[in-house]
């Protein structure tokens, strides 16, 4: 007989409780970022300080506190645009980058520790510009878009393993500088360059296939950032032209975004991370020739403007931000 959505079972092979999500049985995770690291961690890897200082550094913060970022370790190479940043409860992953030449490498770290990144595998499609975008749940990480002839490509990796990416499906069009976020079931992609679109589209992470229409941002946008808890997704608008606006969606529904508030500074090429309660925004550029070290935050389930959190170890733009407490987990 068919299995109903939300059904529970005990897997006698793994000795784990599992939930049927409508497509597959998924393990119910009994641990939390609080038990692993003393709170959800946000990591910011790579980046560039205008005009040409490239970084491989990884900073980290504890999202539930405030204060300045601390050194975590280094990526395996410098990264102008460190590509798609993905997080599970245990791992932080950066997929693709420019060094400044195109690079298809995938790095990973163990979030609960500190230390340098290790090799995970390679992207099967190397996209020029490295400006890909990432969304993940506890099982899969999605790498979407990028400038070049295959810029509508969505690739995926299995978070707990190592190895090369696999084809997932396609976005609605070739695009890059997309803002991404996720719940445990959906990956959502908003805005894009080069046309500054307002399109929001989504996929079901546990399946394979092309994206479908979700709704629209209030304006065409690119080079912003996306972050979420399990219920709400927040998009910073970035360039449209430059603004500090934040908009939000309810991930389980379809529809257009709604005004949330403002970050403390208008910026593009910033980075964001989240816990179940907070969204953090770090770094970025207020103009082509300047960069921020600031970090600010919002409470995801309210609306309102961001407030100061602290500072990065150094000012830069184009980092890849991951956490072990975001909405996909």
Buried (B, 14 or more C-beta within 10 A) or exposed (E): EEEEEEEEEEEEEEEBEBBBBBEEBBEEEEEBBEEBBEBBBBBBBBBBBBEEEBBBBBBBBBBBEBEEBEEBBBBBBBBBBBBBBBBBBBBBBBBBBBBBEBBBBBBBBBBBEBEEBEEBBBBEBBBBBBBBBBBBBBBBBBBBBBBBEBBBBBBBBEBEEBEEBEEBBBBBBBBBBBBBBBBBBBBBBBBBBEEBBBBBBBBBBBEEEEBEEBBBBBBBBBBBBBBBBBBBBBBBBBBBEBBBBBBBBEBEEEEEBEEBBBBBBBBBBBBBBBBBBBBBBBBBBBEEEEBBBBBBBBEBEEBEEBEEBBBBBBBBBBBBBBBBBBBBB
